[in-house]
Amino acid sequence: MTNRKIYQTRLTDLAATRTLAEKLSHCLRIGDILALEGDLGAGKTEFCRSLIHALGYAEDVPSPTFNLVQVYEPAPDDQTTPSVWHFDFYRLEEPEEAFELGIDEAFDLAVSLIEWPSKLGPYLPEGHLVIRLEIAGDGDERLVSLEGDDHWQRRLAGVFAND
């Protein structure tokens, strides 16, 4: 299946990033894989941070650049919030190293947020949602586009209808 652009907008500030993350958070389920693409400084980590907070995690959300993964687990009595595994593969040297981090477990049991997904090579599963961030304008704005297959097209059809 090929990915097609589902939605595109300009994020003028952090509040706009948080609003987009909030809208997307309502659609996410265990097993979803979000592949965040963009240059250094494009806002991938900030988008992940906003999404993790929108899912209800109140704790600090540091960049996983050096440890490669941060895991967020809901309270034991919370049956609605999915676990979130936030990966940053900028420093990954070989795609197989991702398995040492438990990425296959994340794919099955959590929402997976992956910065630098191209580093996974052939191990990035089909059916992921691409979130592409680009620096726009004077550098404070971001152009964001969501790209996905037919499954994501259907799931997100009504989410951004009024934008």
C-alpha positions in Angstrom: 0.0 0.0 0.0 1.2 3.5 -0.7 0.9 6.4 1.6 -1.0 9.5 0.6 -1.2 12.9 2.2 -4.1 13.0 4.7 -3.7 16.4 6.2 -1.3 19.3 6.0 -1.2 22.5 8.1 1.2 25.2 9.3 2.0 25.2 13.0 2.6 28.8 13.9 3.6 28.2 17.6 3.7 25.6 20.3 0.0 26.0 21.0 -0.8 24.9 17.5 1.4 21.9 17.9 -0.4 21.0 21.1 -3.8 21.4 19.4 -2.8 19.1 16.6 -1.4 16.5 19.0 -4.6 16.6 21.1 -6.7 15.9 18.0 -4.5 13.0 16.9 -4.3 11.6 20.5 -8.1 10.7 20.4 -7.5 8.3 17.5 -4.6 6.4 18.7 -4.7 2.7 19.8 -2.3 0.1 20.9 -0.3 -1.1 17.9 -0.2 2.2 16.2 3.2 3.3 14.8 3.9 7.0 14.1 7.0 7.7 12.1 8.2 11.3 12.7 10.3 12.6 9.8 12.2 15.9 9.5 15.5 17.6 9.8 17.3 18.3 13.1 15.4 21.0 14.9 12.2 20.5 12.9 10.1 19.8 16.0 9.8 16.0 16.1 10.6 15.7 19.8 8.3 18.6 20.7 5.5 17.0 18.7 6.1 13.7 20.6 6.1 15.6 23.9 2.8 17.3 23.0 1.3 14.0 22.0 2.4 12.1 25.1 1.0 14.9 27.3 -2.3 14.9 25.2 -2.6 11.2 26.0 -2.6 12.1 29.7 1.0 11.6 30.8 1.9 14.5 33.0 5.5 13.7 33.7 8.5 15.3 32.0 9.1 14.0 28.5 12.8 14.2 27.7 14.3 13.6 24.4 15.4 9.9 24.1 18.3 10.9 21.9 20.9 9.4 24.2 19.1 6.4 25.7 17.2 5.8 22.4 13.8 5.0 24.1 11.5 6.4 26.8 8.6 4.3 28.0 5.4 5.7 29.4 3.0 3.3 31.2 -0.5 4.2 32.5 -1.5 3.7 36.1 -2.4 0.0 36.8 -6.1 0.9 37.1 -6.1 2.9 33.9 -7.7 0.7 31.2 -8.0 3.4 28.5 -4.6 5.0 28.1 -2.2 3.1 25.9 1.4 2.7 26.8 3.7 4.8 24.7 7.2 4.0 23.6 9.1 7.0 22.3 12.1 6.1 20.2 14.8 8.4 18.8 17.0 6.4 16.3 19.3 9.3 15.3 22.2 7.5 16.9 21.2 4.0 15.8 24.1 2.4 13.9 22.4 -0.8 12.6 18.6 -1.4 12.2 18.9 -4.6 14.2 19.9 -2.7 17.3 16.2 -1.6 17.6 15.3 -5.1 18.6 17.6 -4.9 21.6 15.5 -2.0 22.8 12.3 -4.1 22.6 10.8 -2.4 19.5 8.9 -5.6 18.6 7.2 -5.5 22.0 6.3 -1.9 21.5 4.7 -2.6 18.1 2.5 -5.2 19.8 1.7 -3.5 23.2 1.9 0.2 22.8 1.7 3.3 20.6 5.1 3.7 19.1 6.5 7.1 18.3 9.6 6.8 16.2 12.0 9.7 15.4 14.3 9.0 12.5 12.3 6.0 11.3 14.5 5.6 8.2 17.2 4.1 10.5 15.0 1.1 10.9 15.4 0.2 7.3 13.3 -2.8 6.3 12.1 -3.3 9.9 9.7 -0.3 9.8 6.3 -2.1 9.5 3.8 -1.3 6.8 0.8 0.6 7.9 2.5 3.3 9.9 1.4 7.0 9.9 4.1 9.4 8.8 4.2 12.8 10.5 6.5 15.0 8.4 7.7 18.2 10.0 9.5 21.0 8.1 10.9 24.3 9.2 8.9 27.0 7.5 8.8 30.8 7.2 11.2 32.6 9.6 12.1 29.4 11.4 9.5 29.6 14.2 6.8 28.0 12.1 6.5 24.3 11.1 4.8 22.8 8.1 3.4 19.4 9.2 1.8 16.8 7.0 0.3 13.5 7.9 0.7 10.6 5.4 -0.8 7.2 5.6 -2.4 4.3 3.8 -6.1 3.6 3.3 -6.5 2.5 6.9 -5.2 5.8 8.2 -7.2 7.7 5.6 -10.4 6.2 7.0 -9.4 6.6 10.6 -8.5 10.2 10.3 -11.2 11.2 7.8 -13.3 13.2 10.3 -10.6 14.3 12.7 -9.4 17.3 10.6 -12.6 17.9 8.6 -13.3 21.3 10.1 -9.7 22.7 9.8 
